[in-house]
Each structure stands twice: as C-alpha cells, then as structure tokens.
Amino acid sequence: MVIGSLPDQFLMSEIDIVANIKDILSQIEVAAKRAGRDAREIKLIAVTKTVDSARVREAIDAGIKILGENRVQEAQKKVTSYELRVTSGKIEWHLIGHLQKNKAKYAVQLFDLIHSLDSAALAEELNRQAAKINKIQDVLIEVKLSEEEAKHGVLKDELMELLESTKDMKNLNIAGLMTMPPFSENPENARPYFKELRELRGKINELRVTSYELWDLSMGMSHDFEVAIEEGATMVRIGRAIFGERE
Ligand SMILES: *Cc1c(COP(=O)(O)O)cnc(C)c1O
C-alpha cells in the first residue's frame, strides 16, 4: 500500500496527543519563567473544533481540563458523546468562536466561559438567558485590534461603552479580554497586539470601568502562544499543536 492511500485514521494515529500536550506544558513553563511569571496562572485550553470525541478523550486522559469549541452545535454533540460522557473530575467547556444571538440560550447551558462577547445586544441576551437558568455567565470581551475586515470583536473605541452597558447585568461576569491577531508566520508580528490587549486591561482597571478588576487575557494559539505568555496571557488556546492539522 502506498502512503497516499492510507486511510485517515492511520495518519491521525501518528499524532501523539499525549507527547504534544507534555511538550506544550513544558513550553508554557519555560515561557512563563522567561517572563518572570508563575506558569500556574496560565491555563491551557485544548481547541477541539473538528476533532472527534475519541481524540478529545485522549487529551482529557493526558490531563487536559479545558476544551475550546468554535460552534455551539459541535460542542453540544461532543458533550453528550459516548466517549466524553464519563470523565473523572470537572471538564470546562469554553466557546472561543463567534456567537450568534439566537444561540445564546444554548451557549449559557453549555459553556463555562464564553470568549467572544462582542456587542451590547449579545450581552443583553446572554444576561437574560443566564438569569433564566439562575447562572452567572462568565464571559470575555473579544477585542478587534487590527483593521482586518472579516474578524469579529469590538473595536478598541467601543470597548469602554460595551463595558458600561454591561454594568447592571447581574447574570454576566466579565472576566477579561480576548483577541486574535491577524495571522502571520512570524509570531513576533503578533506581539504588539498581545501587548496592546494587556495595556487595555490595565487601562480598564485603572479607570475602574468595572466594579471589580479584570484579570483574564485569552491570547495565543499554536504558533504564537509563547510570545502571548511573555506578554501576559492567562489563557492560551491551542489546537493544531495538540491534535495536528485540521482537515
Ligand atoms: C482555531 C482557533 C484556535 C486554535 O488555533 P490553532 O492554530 O489550531 O492553535 C484558537 N482560537 C480561536 C478563536 C480559534 O478559532
């Protein structure tokens, strides 16, 4: 049999999820040390979009505690899948992709943290749906720091206004900020965006825009998480470096 005709699961099985996770954890450790930070304040989110439940299971067995999904529907399917039904210890589910208002109801049922709050209208709907099920929904505000067209997130100039508008939303807890810089092969190109997100958090806290201090910075992916950690990331969202390239 020639390599080109190997079925997908053969190619998949060459990816050593356990070893990848071990490598990433030690890279997080090293990057944190380099920045004079405690690695324990950095959470690894395994991004499982398009990854089947059996492989997600492998990651959990290797110590992953937080799963990041892009779509509500895909997460719904996985949560109830046979492979993931029984887990020892709590697994957190995070929504990292864009959320449509009409899916807010399902998102609050499913996700421990929503990284992609990007409008007052969505905040209002999340608050309403969370109140219905008696939940305080943790969210991050996704900030768009570049001019790129297709991306989601609030503009810097709209950030304070959005924070103001959520002040009286009792079922919403704004835990911090998230960003996704434009893709670049060179991770150093992402550094200014990571730095800017950290500075925005500082400004919000200094001006006391919220009644409590924001802490979380969700930034950094497979190719640039070390730079993100140097710039203060408290959550890194990593897919391909754990599970291999997506189809
Ligand atoms: C897919 C995705 C990631 C993970 O990207 P990798 O390059 O696979 O590490 C992180 N954040 C968001 C918002 C994503 O959509």
The ligand as an SDF file (V2000), in Angstrom:
LIG
                    3D

 15 15  0  0  0  0  0  0  0  0999 V2000
   -8.9740   27.5220   15.9060 C   0  0  0  0  0  0  0  0  0  0  0  0
   -8.7960   28.5390   16.9420 C   0  0  0  0  0  0  0  0  0  0  0  0
   -7.7090   28.4780   17.8320 C   0  0  0  0  0  0  0  0  0  0  0  0
   -6.6360   27.4190   17.7620 C   0  0  0  0  0  0  0  0  0  0  0  0
   -5.8080   27.6040   16.6720 O   0  0  0  0  0  0  0  0  0  0  0  0
   -4.5470   26.6230   16.4230 P   0  0  0  0  0  0  0  0  0  0  0  0
   -3.7750   27.3190   15.3840 O   0  0  0  0  0  0  0  0  0  0  0  0
   -5.1170   25.3290   15.9740 O   0  0  0  0  0  0  0  0  0  0  0  0
   -3.8420   26.5010   17.7130 O   0  0  0  0  0  0  0  0  0  0  0  0
   -7.6420   29.4580   18.8170 C   0  0  0  0  0  0  0  0  0  0  0  0
   -8.5630   30.4310   18.9190 N   0  0  0  0  0  0  0  0  0  0  0  0
   -9.6090   30.5190   18.0870 C   0  0  0  0  0  0  0  0  0  0  0  0
  -10.5870   31.6220   18.2650 C   0  0  0  0  0  0  0  0  0  0  0  0
   -9.7570   29.5840   17.0680 C   0  0  0  0  0  0  0  0  0  0  0  0
  -10.7950   29.6940   16.2330 O   0  0  0  0  0  0  0  0  0  0  0  0
  1  2  1  0
  2  3  1  0
  2 14  2  0
  3  4  1  0
  3 10  2  0
  4  5  1  0
  5  6  1  0
  6  7  2  0
  6  8  1  0
  6  9  1  0
 10 11  1  0
 11 12  2  0
 12 13  1  0
 12 14  1  0
 14 15  1  0
M  END
$$$$
